[in-house]
Amino acid sequence: MKKILISNDDGILSPFLSRFIEAFEEVSDEILVVVPASEQSWIGRAYSRHKTLTLAERKSDFKKTKIYTVDGTPSDCVNIALGCLCKDDLPDVVVSGINIGQNLGLPLLWSSGTFSAAAEAAGAGVMAVAASLQLANEFYESCRINHETPPKKLDDILRSACAHCANFVREKFESKDARLGSVFNINYPSEYSSSTPFVECEPASVKILPFYRQDENGMFSFKYAIDGGRSVGGKKTDIECLKSGVACYSSICVRP
């Protein structure tokens, strides 16, 4: 692959970003990274319509990679990258991730900034991939909250997932199976290794339950809650795969 665009929703401080870049430098001649200047998880397909955005180049320690931040959403990042930074030389693939935590099920996927960044590319007619790594509870605070460098156990898992993702993208691109107008949505289980099975799945159809709990002062706080996860086809769902420790991907149409 000649050129890849990488984005995410965890922002420039994501402790997973450098490993993702390293993996894709092995399969691409050139990488452009455009990510949010701050974390934008759960922002979905939002655009910063009522805000003037700043694009800033950041120092890169990678041979093939230029890095930029945008003080906006993941959708802003990909839109600006495709429309301005590389409008005359579009990337072969846009890859969003690798996300800290899984992204599963419809319609909840549309709440994910990771998925939405890839959907932006799919809508523009570019091959699009979203990749996520399920996070064990023991690593949640250090990685998701404090953006700390992953400990060795998690780093080994992360390296394996990133390498697999890079090779998956390369193979799909080279086989001409880009599925333009769709997003390949990949999820790796929390104990992923190179020997973990990897299968094609269906995005689970989930029922969204009330997310907000009201306290005695009348204030509302968020608590994740879904119901179901039933299959919408003949394959296992993404939720079922992760529950059984299997890595999986689905192809989700964005632009028919």
N, C-alpha and C positions, 0 to 999 in steps of 0.2 A: 504494500500500500504506500502511496506517495505521501499523502497528507491526512492527518487525523486532527479533529477538534475535540478537546476534552472539556467538559464542564461538570458541575455538581451543584448540590444545594447546601452542602456543609461548609462551603466557603474556602477561602485561601488558607485558613488555619486548620483545615481538616488533617488529622494525623495520618489519614489513609491516602492522601493525594500523591505524595512523593512515590509511594510504592506503585500506584497506578501508572504514573508517568514512566517509571523505570520499566515496567512490563511492556508498555506500548512503544517505548524506544527500541525494543527488540524486533518489532514487526512493522515499523513505519519509518519512512525517510525523514519526515518532518512532523512536528506536533505543535499545535497552537492550543494553549490552555487559556480559557476565559471563564472565570469563576466569580461568584459574588464576593464582595469585600468583607462581608460578615455572613454568619450562618442564616440561611433562608429555608430551613426545613418546614414542611407543611404549608408552604406558600402556594402550592399548586400552580395553576396557569397564570398567575397574576403578572401584569405588566405595570411598570411605574409610570402610568399615563400622566399623572399630575406632579411629576418630579423631573428636574433636569439631572441627567446622569453624567458621571465622570468615568472615563476609561483611563486606567493607569497601568503602565508597564511595570512589572515587578522583576527583581533579580532572579535569574534562573541558574541553577547549578547543573543543568542537564545540557548535553551536547546538541541535541536536535530540537530543543523545546524553547519556545517563547511563552512567557506567562503574563497575563493581564488580569486585572480585576475590574469589575463594574459595581458601583454602589447601588445595585438594584437586585432584581430577582433572577432566578435561573433562566426563565424565558427571555428576560432582557439580555442576559449574557449571550445566549445563542443567537438571538435576533441581531444584536449588534455585531457579533462575530461574522455571521453569514452575510449581513447586509453592508458592512463597512470594512472590516479587517481583511476579509478574503472574498469580497464580492466578485472579483475578476479571476479567482482561482479557488473555487469551492473545495472543501475537503472531500475525500472519498467517503469518510464515515464520521459521524458525530457520536461520541460515547460519553454518557453521563454517569459519574460515579467515581470511585466505588463508594456507595453510600454506607454510612454507619448505621446499620439496621436494615431489616428486610422491607420490601415494598410489595405487597400482596393484595390481590382481590380487586374486583370492580364492584362499585364505582370508586372505592377508596384510592385506587392508584392515581386518580386525577387530583388528589390532595397532595401528592408527592411532588416536591420540587425536582427531585431526581428524574422521575418519569416525565415530568412536564418539559424539562430541558430537552430530552430526547424527542418528545412529541413536537417541539418547535422545529427540530430538524426534519422530522418525518413530514410535517406539513409543508416544508420548503422543498421536498423532493430529494432529500439526502438520506442515505442509509443511516439508521438511528438505533442506538443500543443504550439501554439503561441497566446498570449493574448494582447489586446491593448485597451486602454481607450481614447475615443475621448476627446479632451481638449477644454473647452470653452476659448474664446479669452482672458477673464479677468485673466486666470491663466497661459497663455502661457509664459510670460516673467519670472514670479517667479519660475515656475517649470522646464520648458524646458531650459531656458537660465541661471538662477541663482541657480538652484537646491535647492530652498528653501523648508522648510517644508510646506506641503499643508495646507491652511487655513481650518477651520472646515467644511465649506460647501463642499469643494472638498474632504476632508478626509473622510467624511461620504459616499460620492459617491464611493471613492476608496475602502473603507472597504467592501462595499456591492459587488462591482465588484470582488474583490479578493476572498471573501468568496464564491461567486457563482462559480468562476472559479475553485477553489479547489474542490468543490462538484461535478462540471461537470466532472473534471478529475477522481475523485474517482469513480463516477458512470459508466463512460465509461470503466475504467479499470476493475471494478468488474463485469460488464456485458459482459466482453470479446469482447467489441466492440472497440478494440485498433486501427483498420485499419492500420496495420503495412505497412510502405512504403508511408504513407500519413501524412499530417499535418492537424490537426484540427486548423483552424484559427478563433479566436474569436474576436469580436469587441463589445465594450460596448459604448452606447451613452453618451454624456456629462452630461445628467441628470439622469443617471442610478440609480435605486433603486431596492430593492428586489421584488417589484411588477411590474417591467418593463417586458413586454413580451420578450421571448427568443425563437428564431426560427432557423431552419436550412435554409440556403440560398445558392445561387450560387455566386462565385466570379464574379464581374462585368467584362465584356470585355471592356477595355478602349483603346482609341487611344491616344498615347503619342504625345503631341504637342511640339513645340520648347520650351525648358526650359530656354534658355539663351537670355538675352537682351543685346545688344551692346550699350555702351554709346558713347559720343562724342569723347572720347579718344581712342576708339577702344577696350576697355575692356569689358568683358562679366560677367554678374552677373546672379545668378540663381533665377528663379521665377517659382513656381509650376504651371503646367498647364496640364489638361487632357480634353479629349472630350469623350462624350458618357457615358458609364456605362450601356450598354444594357445587358439584360439577355441572358445567353447562355443555359438556361434550363427552366423548368417549374416553378421554385421557384423565389421568389424575389431575387434581387442581394444584396450584402453587402452594396453597396452605397445606394440603395433604402431603406434598413432597417434603416440605421443610419439617413437618412434624415427624416424618420417618427418616430424617437425616439425609435426604437426597437433594442434590443440586438440580435446578430446573430452569427452563426458559419457556416463555410463551411469545407469540407474535400477535400484537394487538393493533388493529387497523385504526389509523388516525385520519387518513384522507383516502376515501375510496377511489 
